[in-house]
Amino acid sequence: MMMEIREIYCNNCKKVLGRYNVKYYPDDKIGDLIKSSHERHVREGHEIEIRRIKKS
């Protein structure tokens, strides 16, 4: 069974900020998470990337 995950990655810090299952976290919830949980990175001008990953 394949599981699809969205990974929030900071290009400036070179680290994964979080991994979220697509089934439970649609696009709008991911946006809310970035605004609330990862706000410091955005405020400091860091480049945030959202990646889609498929795991088996």
N, C-alpha and C positions, 0 to 999 in steps of 0.2 A: 504494500500500500504506500503510495507516494504522499508525502506531506509537503505542502508548500508554505514557505516561511518568508516573511519580510524582515530584512536585517537593516537596522539603522547604523550607518557607519560614518565616523568623522574622519575626513581626509586629512585634516590638520593634525589631529592627535594620533592618527593611524590606529584607531581601535574601534571595536564594535560597541555601540552604546546599548543595543538591545536587539533581541530576536523575538518576533511575534508571529503566531500562526495566522495565516490568511483567513482561515475558517472563522476565527473568533475576533479578529481585528481587521475590519474593512478599511478602505482608504481614509475615510473621515476620522476614524478612531486613531489611526496612525498619525494623522495631522495633529489631533488633540494631544497625543502622547509627546510629540516633538515640542509642542508649545508649552506643555506643563513640565514634563520630566527632563527634557534636554534643552531647556530654555537658555542655560548659561552658554552653551556652545553657539547657539544662534546669535545671542546678544554680542558675543565676542567676535562675530564675523566668520566663524568657522564654516567650512563647506561640508554640509550634511548630505549624504547620499543614501537613497533607499534602494536596496537590492532585493530581487526576488530569487529565492533559492528553493530548489526542489530536492527533498531528501527522501531516500527510500527506507 
